[in-house]
Amino acid sequence: MGSGAQSFRVAFVLGGSGGEYDNIDDGIYQEPLTIRTRTGSSLVAQTAGGGSLDLALDKNGERLTGSFHQGRGRDSQATLVGEDKSYPVTLGRGGDYLHPRLLAAHEEQKKYTYAPPKDLSDGWATSDLGKEEADVPKIESAVQRILRGKDPHVHALVVVKGGRLVLDEYFYGYGPEDPHPVQSVTKSLFSLLFGIAQAQGLCRPDQRLYDLFPSYRQGRGWEPGKEGITLCELLTMTSGLGCDDLRDPKDCSWAMVGSTDWLDFSLSLPLSGAPGTHFVYCGACLMPLGAVLEKQSRTRLTDFAQRNLWDPLDIPPPAWWEGPGGEHSPAFGLSLKPRDMAKIGCLVLNKGRWKGRQVVPEKWIEQSTAVQVPRKKTGKAADYGFLWWEREVRARGKRLRVMDAWGVGGQHIFIVPAADLVCVMTGGNYKDGALAQRSYGILQAVLEAFEPLR
């Protein structure tokens, strides 16, 4: 229930003295696998990244069970699991996770014909693309590109038009009931929690960070320049704290993950610039925001989220990776079903309302998704709000504003007010930024299928 338990989809293709290791969720594909010993029903193997497997085959020859020991190499850089730790593994025969989609005869599906989403009694009203004045062949073409590997490692594509679910497609063994790691989409969802907390009188963007943690002023290495840091500057990635995930991720937020006290790590970061002057993308810097919410609400972040966000949207308690002290990062660690991600998108599209209920204050939606840091300062082709990205996508000759909850590897909640549309994608393109960028092309193809645009 909102704990740190996470499941990762892995595949091992065995053959001869070696094989291939694939961590589907983390985008580690075709990493060489060396078999160390293989005797009867036992198998010991090692990945090129330093991970090791100790597995046993059941009596039916259909299932391998055992453990995976996380290495210190490549296979530990994209994941949220700790190095030098062992995790249980259960593997069944099949190739579902190695191909975009398999037919019943275990042949790869290449041809796609649109079918309306299923009603899963999860709060969604479903509809048919044909009833929404959509160009169905254009949607079919976009899905076929995924099925044929031209846009690889897309795990889910979900579209909501006019408040109704019209497209719900999954690939590489995923389905609508499978939660997916959303990575930094977590940041945008935490922004919603902050807005709710502000409405409850628990916090304000203009509060000074170290007024809330005064003991750090007497700590070793205290810098007077930190006095000016506000919660607003954490929300806009302009705190001046010395952490840059886009340029040196291994030494900053990943160093926090490996530390014994995530909050202390964050509050003890040195200054690299004057607060409020430079945009530097830093996940570790957000830890105090969650701590403030917990302190002021006198409840755990997971419980606050469940009561104030997940429950109103009829979302079951999601997994949220825990730190060494049981804390949860506002920056990463959530796993959600794509259909539930789409609920978040519709909530924002409708200015904080879901099925007639004001879940998040409308004023906060407007403020948090407005441009707080222009793209000339972010260094990206996007502006930044309060933990939300703001982009433009061209469709049918128009430039459309897109609010984007973005996570590495191809995780997105795209919100397009002019089209009354939400598009959710999950994926595993961690190792190839160019492939991850194709998410925007898929969004453009989806938008091109709808007319008119407001």
VEXDREN-2710 file (C-alpha; in Angstrom, 1 decimal):
% VEXDREN-2710
k/r/px/py/pz
1/MET/0.0/0.0/0.0
2/GLY/2.0/3.0/-1.2
3/SER/5.2/1.2/0.0
4/GLY/8.5/0.9/-1.6
5/ALA/7.8/-2.4/-3.2
6/GLN/8.6/-2.3/-6.9
7/SER/8.4/-5.0/-9.6
8/PHE/10.6/-4.9/-12.6
9/ARG/10.0/-6.8/-15.8
10/VAL/13.1/-8.7/-16.9
11/ALA/13.8/-11.2/-19.7
12/PHE/16.6/-13.6/-20.2
13/VAL/17.2/-15.1/-23.6
14/LEU/19.4/-18.1/-23.1
15/GLY/21.5/-20.0/-25.6
16/GLY/24.7/-21.9/-25.6
17/SER/27.2/-20.5/-23.0
18/GLY/25.5/-17.1/-23.0
19/GLY/22.5/-15.1/-23.8
20/GLU/20.9/-11.7/-23.4
21/TYR/19.6/-9.7/-20.4
22/ASP/16.7/-7.3/-20.8
23/ASN/15.3/-5.1/-18.0
24/ILE/12.2/-3.9/-19.8
25/ASP/11.1/-1.3/-17.3
26/ASP/14.6/0.3/-17.1
27/GLY/15.4/0.2/-20.8
28/ILE/18.4/-2.1/-20.6
29/TYR/18.1/-4.1/-23.7
30/GLN/20.4/-6.8/-25.2
31/GLU/23.0/-6.7/-22.5
32/PRO/25.3/-9.7/-22.8
33/LEU/24.6/-12.5/-20.4
34/THR/27.4/-15.0/-19.5
35/ILE/26.4/-18.4/-18.1
36/ARG/28.8/-19.4/-15.3
37/THR/27.3/-22.8/-14.5
38/ARG/24.4/-24.8/-15.9
39/THR/23.9/-28.1/-14.3
40/GLY/20.5/-30.0/-14.5
41/SER/17.9/-27.6/-13.0
42/SER/20.3/-24.9/-11.8
43/LEU/21.7/-21.8/-13.6
44/VAL/24.2/-19.3/-12.5
45/ALA/24.8/-16.3/-14.9
46/GLN/26.3/-12.8/-14.9
47/THR/25.3/-9.7/-16.8
48/ALA/27.8/-7.4/-18.4
49/GLY/26.8/-4.7/-15.9
50/GLY/27.9/-6.8/-13.0
51/GLY/24.6/-8.4/-11.9
52/SER/24.5/-12.0/-11.1
53/LEU/21.7/-14.6/-11.3
54/ASP/21.2/-17.8/-9.3
55/LEU/18.1/-19.6/-10.6
56/ALA/16.5/-23.0/-10.4
57/LEU/14.1/-24.6/-13.0
58/ASP/10.9/-26.1/-11.7
59/LYS/10.0/-29.8/-12.3
60/ASN/7.7/-28.8/-15.2
61/GLY/10.5/-26.9/-16.9
62/GLU/8.3/-23.8/-17.3
63/ARG/9.5/-21.5/-14.5
64/LEU/12.8/-20.3/-13.2
65/THR/13.0/-18.9/-9.6
66/GLY/15.8/-17.6/-7.5
67/SER/17.6/-14.3/-7.0
68/PHE/19.2/-11.4/-8.9
69/HIS/22.1/-9.7/-7.2
70/GLN/22.4/-6.1/-8.3
71/GLY/25.8/-5.1/-9.7
72/ARG/27.7/-1.8/-9.7
73/GLY/27.9/-1.4/-13.4
74/ARG/25.5/-0.3/-16.2
75/ASP/22.6/-2.3/-14.9
76/SER/22.4/-0.2/-11.7
77/GLN/22.5/3.3/-13.2
78/ALA/18.9/3.5/-14.5
79/THR/17.1/1.6/-11.7
80/LEU/15.8/2.5/-8.3
81/VAL/17.1/-0.6/-6.7
82/GLY/20.2/-0.5/-4.5
83/GLU/23.6/-1.8/-5.5
84/ASP/25.0/-4.9/-3.9
85/LYS/21.6/-6.2/-2.9
86/SER/19.7/-9.3/-3.9
87/TYR/16.1/-9.4/-5.2
88/PRO/13.8/-12.3/-5.9
89/VAL/13.3/-13.3/-9.5
90/THR/10.5/-15.4/-11.1
91/LEU/10.6/-16.1/-14.8
92/GLY/8.2/-17.9/-17.1
93/ARG/8.8/-19.2/-20.6
94/GLY/7.7/-16.9/-23.4
95/GLY/8.7/-13.9/-25.5
96/ASP/6.0/-11.4/-24.6
97/TYR/8.5/-8.8/-23.3
98/LEU/10.8/-8.9/-26.3
99/HIS/8.4/-8.0/-29.0
100/PRO/5.9/-5.1/-29.3
101/ARG/3.0/-7.5/-29.4
102/LEU/2.6/-11.2/-30.1
103/LEU/-0.5/-12.9/-31.6
104/ALA/-1.9/-16.1/-30.2
105/ALA/0.3/-18.1/-32.5
106/HIS/3.3/-16.4/-31.1
107/GLU/3.8/-14.4/-34.2
108/GLU/4.6/-10.7/-34.1
109/GLN/1.6/-8.5/-34.8
110/LYS/2.4/-6.0/-37.5
111/LYS/-1.1/-5.0/-38.7
112/TYR/-3.3/-2.9/-36.4
113/THR/-7.0/-2.4/-36.6
114/TYR/-8.5/0.1/-34.1
115/ALA/-10.8/-1.2/-31.4
116/PRO/-12.4/0.9/-28.7
117/PRO/-11.1/0.7/-25.1
118/LYS/-12.6/-1.8/-22.8
119/ASP/-14.7/-0.8/-19.8
120/LEU/-12.8/-1.9/-16.8
121/SER/-15.0/-0.2/-14.2
122/ASP/-12.2/2.0/-13.1
123/GLY/-14.0/5.3/-13.5
124/TRP/-13.5/5.9/-17.2
125/ALA/-16.3/6.5/-19.7
126/THR/-15.1/5.0/-23.0
127/SER/-15.9/6.0/-26.5
128/ASP/-15.1/5.1/-30.1
129/LEU/-12.7/7.2/-32.2
130/GLY/-15.2/7.2/-35.0
131/LYS/-17.7/8.9/-32.8
132/GLU/-15.2/11.6/-31.9
133/GLU/-14.7/12.8/-35.5
134/ALA/-11.2/11.3/-35.5
135/ASP/-9.1/10.2/-38.5
136/VAL/-8.9/6.6/-37.5
137/PRO/-6.4/5.6/-40.2
138/LYS/-3.9/8.2/-38.8
139/ILE/-4.2/6.6/-35.3
140/GLU/-3.8/3.2/-36.7
141/SER/-0.7/4.3/-38.6
142/ALA/0.8/5.6/-35.4
143/VAL/0.2/2.4/-33.5
144/GLN/1.5/0.3/-36.4
145/ARG/4.8/2.2/-36.2
146/ILE/5.1/1.0/-32.6
147/LEU/4.2/-2.6/-33.6
148/ARG/6.8/-2.6/-36.4
149/GLY/9.5/-1.3/-34.2
150/LYS/9.9/2.1/-36.0
151/ASP/9.0/3.8/-32.6
152/PRO/10.5/1.2/-30.3
153/HIS/10.1/0.5/-26.6
154/VAL/6.8/2.4/-26.2
155/HIS/5.0/0.5/-23.4
156/ALA/1.6/2.2/-23.4
157/LEU/-0.3/4.8/-25.5
158/VAL/-3.5/6.1/-23.9
159/VAL/-5.6/8.9/-25.3
160/VAL/-8.6/10.8/-23.7
161/LYS/-10.7/13.1/-25.9
162/GLY/-13.5/15.2/-24.5
163/GLY/-13.3/13.4/-21.1
164/ARG/-13.7/9.9/-22.7
165/LEU/-11.1/7.2/-23.1
166/VAL/-10.8/6.6/-26.9
167/LEU/-7.4/4.8/-27.2
168/ASP/-5.9/2.3/-24.8
169/GLU/-3.0/0.3/-26.3
170/TYR/-0.1/-1.7/-24.7
171/PHE/3.0/-3.3/-25.9
172/TYR/6.0/-5.4/-24.8
173/GLY/3.9/-7.6/-22.5
174/TYR/2.2/-4.7/-20.6
175/GLY/-1.6/-4.4/-20.1
176/PRO/-4.0/-1.9/-18.6
177/GLU/-3.7/-3.5/-15.1
178/ASP/0.1/-3.1/-15.0
179/PRO/1.6/-0.2/-13.0
180/HIS/4.6/1.4/-14.7
181/PRO/7.5/3.4/-13.2
182/VAL/6.8/7.0/-14.1
183/GLN/10.1/8.4/-13.0
184/SER/10.1/12.3/-12.9
185/VAL/6.4/12.4/-13.7
186/THR/6.3/12.1/-9.9
187/LYS/7.5/15.7/-9.7
188/SER/4.4/17.0/-11.4
189/LEU/2.1/14.9/-9.4
190/PHE/3.8/16.2/-6.2
191/SER/3.1/19.7/-7.4
192/LEU/-0.6/18.9/-7.2
193/LEU/-0.1/17.7/-3.6
194/PHE/1.7/21.0/-2.8
195/GLY/-1.2/23.0/-4.1
196/ILE/-3.6/21.0/-2.0
197/ALA/-1.4/21.4/1.0
198/GLN/-1.3/25.2/0.4
199/ALA/-5.1/25.4/0.3
200/GLN/-5.1/23.6/3.7
201/GLY/-2.8/26.2/5.1
202/LEU/0.1/23.8/5.5
203/CYS/2.7/25.5/3.3
204/ARG/3.3/28.5/0.9
205/PRO/5.7/29.0/-2.0
206/ASP/7.1/32.2/-0.4
207/GLN/8.3/30.4/2.8
208/ARG/12.0/30.4/3.4
209/LEU/13.4/26.9/3.3
210/TYR/15.7/27.1/6.3
211/ASP/13.1/28.9/8.5
212/LEU/11.5/25.4/8.4
213/PHE/14.8/23.6/9.2
214/PRO/16.6/26.1/11.5
215/SER/19.0/23.7/13.0
216/TYR/21.0/23.6/9.7
217/ARG/22.0/27.2/10.3
218/GLN/24.3/25.9/13.1
219/GLY/25.6/23.0/11.1
220/ARG/29.0/22.5/9.7
221/GLY/29.4/24.1/6.3
222/TRP/26.5/26.5/6.6
223/GLU/26.5/29.2/3.9
224/PRO/24.7/32.5/4.6
225/GLY/23.6/32.6/1.0
226/LYS/21.2/29.8/1.7
227/GLU/19.0/32.1/3.8
228/GLY/17.3/33.4/0.7
229/ILE/16.1/30.0/-0.7
230/THR/12.3/29.8/-0.8
231/LEU/10.0/26.8/-1.4
232/CYS/9.1/28.5/-4.7
233/GLU/12.7/28.3/-5.9
234/LEU/12.6/24.5/-5.1
235/LEU/9.4/24.2/-7.1
236/THR/11.0/26.0/-10.1
237/MET/14.5/24.4/-9.9
238/THR/16.1/27.7/-9.2
239/SER/17.3/27.1/-5.6
240/GLY/21.0/27.6/-6.3
241/LEU/21.8/24.3/-4.5
242/GLY/24.7/22.4/-6.1
243/CYS/23.0/19.6/-7.8
244/ASP/22.5/19.1/-11.6
245/ASP/20.8/15.9/-12.7
246/LEU/21.0/16.7/-16.4
247/ARG/24.8/17.1/-16.5
248/ASP/26.1/14.9/-13.7
249/PRO/23.4/12.5/-12.4
250/LYS/25.7/9.9/-10.9
251/ASP/27.2/12.4/-8.4
252/CYS/24.0/14.2/-7.2
253/SER/20.5/12.6/-7.0
254/TRP/22.0/9.1/-7.4
255/ALA/24.4/10.0/-4.6
256/MET/21.4/10.9/-2.5
257/VAL/19.8/7.6/-3.3
258/GLY/22.9/5.9/-1.9
259/SER/23.0/8.0/1.2
260/THR/21.6/7.0/4.6
261/ASP/19.6/10.2/5.1
262/TRP/18.0/11.7/2.0
263/LEU/16.7/14.8/3.7
264/ASP/20.0/15.6/5.3
265/PHE/21.7/15.1/2.0
266/SER/19.4/17.6/0.3
267/LEU/19.6/20.3/3.0
268/SER/23.4/20.0/3.2
269/LEU/24.0/20.5/-0.5
270/PRO/26.4/23.5/-1.1
271/LEU/25.4/26.5/-3.1
272/SER/26.5/26.7/-6.7
273/GLY/24.8/30.0/-7.4
274/ALA/22.6/32.7/-6.0
275/PRO/19.1/31.5/-5.3
276/GLY/16.5/32.5/-7.9
277/THR/19.0/33.3/-10.7
278/HIS/19.7/30.0/-12.6
279/PHE/17.6/27.0/-13.6
280/VAL/19.3/23.7/-12.6
281/TYR/17.3/20.5/-12.7
282/CYS/17.7/18.7/-9.4
283/GLY/15.6/15.9/-8.0
284/ALA/17.5/15.7/-4.7
285/CYS/16.7/19.4/-4.0
286/LEU/13.0/18.5/-3.7
287/MET/13.3/16.3/-0.6
288/PRO/12.5/19.2/1.8
289/LEU/9.2/19.8/0.1
290/GLY/7.9/16.4/1.0
291/ALA/9.3/16.8/4.5
292/VAL/7.5/20.1/5.0
293/LEU/4.3/18.6/3.9
294/GLU/4.7/15.6/6.3
295/LYS/5.7/17.8/9.2
296/GLN/2.9/20.3/8.7
297/SER/0.2/17.7/8.0
298/ARG/1.5/15.3/10.7
299/THR/1.0/12.4/8.2
300/ARG/3.1/10.5/5.8
301/LEU/3.4/11.8/2.3
302/THR/1.9/8.5/1.0
303/ASP/-1.1/8.9/3.3
304/PHE/-1.6/12.5/2.4
305/ALA/-1.5/11.7/-1.3
306/GLN/-4.0/8.8/-0.9
307/ARG/-6.5/10.9/1.1
308/ASN/-6.3/14.0/-1.0
309/LEU/-5.5/12.9/-4.6
310/TRP/-5.6/9.1/-5.2
311/ASP/-8.9/8.5/-3.4
312/PRO/-10.9/11.3/-5.1
313/LEU/-9.7/9.9/-8.4
314/ASP/-10.5/6.3/-7.5
315/ILE/-6.8/5.3/-7.8
316/PRO/-5.7/2.4/-5.7
317/PRO/-2.6/3.0/-3.4
318/PRO/0.4/3.0/-5.8
319/ALA/3.9/1.8/-5.1
320/TRP/6.2/4.7/-4.2
321/TRP/9.8/3.7/-3.6
322/GLU/11.0/4.3/-0.1
323/GLY/14.3/5.7/1.1
324/PRO/16.4/4.2/4.0
325/GLY/14.3/6.0/6.6
326/GLY/11.0/5.2/5.1
327/GLU/10.8/8.6/3.3
328/HIS/9.5/9.1/-0.2
329/SER/11.0/11.4/-2.7
330/PRO/8.8/14.1/-4.4
331/ALA/11.1/13.7/-7.4
332/PHE/10.8/10.0/-8.4
333/GLY/9.7/6.5/-7.4
334/LEU/6.0/6.3/-8.2
335/SER/4.5/3.5/-10.3
336/LEU/1.1/4.1/-11.8
337/LYS/-1.2/2.5/-14.4
338/PRO/-1.4/4.5/-17.6
339/ARG/-5.2/4.8/-17.3
340/ASP/-4.7/6.3/-13.8
341/MET/-2.0/8.7/-15.2
342/ALA/-4.7/9.8/-17.7
343/LYS/-7.0/10.7/-14.8
344/ILE/-4.3/13.1/-13.5
345/GLY/-4.1/14.6/-17.0
346/CYS/-7.9/15.2/-17.1
347/LEU/-7.8/16.6/-13.6
348/VAL/-5.3/19.3/-14.8
349/LEU/-7.1/19.8/-18.1
350/ASN/-10.3/20.5/-16.1
351/LYS/-8.5/23.0/-13.8
352/GLY/-8.4/20.7/-10.8
353/ARG/-11.9/19.2/-11.1
354/TRP/-12.7/15.5/-11.4
355/LYS/-16.3/14.4/-11.9
356/GLY/-17.6/17.7/-10.5
357/ARG/-15.3/17.7/-7.4
358/GLN/-12.6/20.4/-7.0
359/VAL/-9.7/18.2/-6.0
360/VAL/-6.9/20.7/-6.6
361/PRO/-7.5/24.5/-6.4
362/GLU/-8.1/26.0/-9.8
363/LYS/-5.8/28.9/-8.9
364/TRP/-2.9/26.5/-8.2
365/ILE/-3.5/24.6/-11.5
366/GLU/-3.2/28.0/-13.3
367/GLN/-0.1/29.1/-11.3
368/SER/1.8/25.8/-11.4
369/THR/1.3/25.2/-15.1
370/ALA/2.1/28.8/-16.1
371/VAL/5.6/29.7/-17.3
372/GLN/7.7/30.4/-14.3
373/VAL/11.1/29.8/-16.0
374/PRO/11.3/30.6/-19.8
375/ARG/13.0/28.1/-22.1
376/LYS/15.9/30.4/-22.7
377/LYS/16.8/29.8/-19.1
378/THR/15.9/26.1/-18.9
379/GLY/18.2/25.3/-21.8
380/LYS/15.5/23.0/-23.2
381/ALA/12.9/23.4/-25.9
382/ALA/10.4/23.9/-23.1
383/ASP/9.4/26.4/-20.3
384/TYR/9.1/25.3/-16.7
385/GLY/6.3/26.0/-14.2
386/PHE/6.1/24.6/-10.7
387/LEU/7.4/21.1/-11.5
388/TRP/5.6/21.1/-14.8
389/TRP/7.1/21.4/-18.3
390/GLU/5.4/23.7/-20.9
391/ARG/5.9/22.8/-24.6
392/GLU/4.6/23.7/-28.0
393/VAL/3.6/21.0/-30.6
394/ARG/2.6/21.8/-34.1
395/ALA/-0.5/20.1/-35.5
396/ARG/-2.7/21.0/-38.5
397/GLY/-0.7/24.1/-39.0
398/LYS/-1.2/25.4/-35.5
399/ARG/1.1/25.8/-32.5
400/LEU/-0.6/24.1/-29.5
401/ARG/0.4/24.6/-25.9
402/VAL/1.1/21.4/-24.2
403/MET/1.5/20.8/-20.4
404/ASP/3.9/17.9/-19.9
405/ALA/4.6/15.8/-16.9
406/TRP/7.8/14.2/-18.2
407/GLY/9.9/11.3/-17.0
408/VAL/13.1/9.9/-18.4
409/GLY/12.7/7.0/-20.8
410/GLY/9.5/8.1/-22.4
411/GLN/7.0/8.7/-19.5
412/HIS/4.6/11.5/-20.3
413/ILE/1.2/12.9/-19.3
414/PHE/0.5/15.3/-22.2
415/ILE/-2.3/17.8/-21.7
416/VAL/-3.5/19.8/-24.7
417/PRO/-6.3/22.3/-23.8
418/ALA/-6.8/23.4/-27.4
419/ALA/-7.7/19.9/-28.4
420/ASP/-9.5/19.0/-25.2
421/LEU/-7.1/16.0/-25.1
422/VAL/-4.9/14.1/-22.8
423/CYS/-2.2/11.6/-24.1
424/VAL/-0.3/9.3/-21.8
425/MET/2.8/7.4/-22.8
426/THR/5.1/5.0/-20.9
427/GLY/8.3/3.6/-22.3
428/GLY/11.8/2.2/-21.8
429/ASN/14.0/4.4/-23.9
430/TYR/16.5/5.3/-21.2
431/LYS/19.7/4.6/-23.0
432/ASP/18.8/6.4/-26.2
433/GLY/17.6/10.0/-25.8
434/ALA/16.8/10.3/-29.5
435/LEU/14.3/7.4/-29.3
436/ALA/12.8/9.0/-26.2
437/GLN/12.3/12.2/-28.2
438/ARG/10.0/10.3/-30.5
439/SER/7.3/10.6/-27.9
440/TYR/6.6/14.1/-29.2
441/GLY/6.2/12.8/-32.8
442/ILE/3.6/10.3/-31.6
443/LEU/1.8/13.0/-29.8
444/GLN/1.8/15.1/-33.0
445/ALA/0.4/12.2/-34.9
446/VAL/-2.4/11.8/-32.4
447/LEU/-3.2/15.5/-32.5
448/GLU/-3.2/15.4/-36.3
449/ALA/-6.0/12.8/-36.2
450/PHE/-8.5/15.2/-34.5
451/GLU/-10.4/18.1/-35.9
452/PRO/-11.4/20.7/-35.1
453/LEU/-8.8/22.3/-32.8
454/ARG/-10.0/25.2/-30.6
END
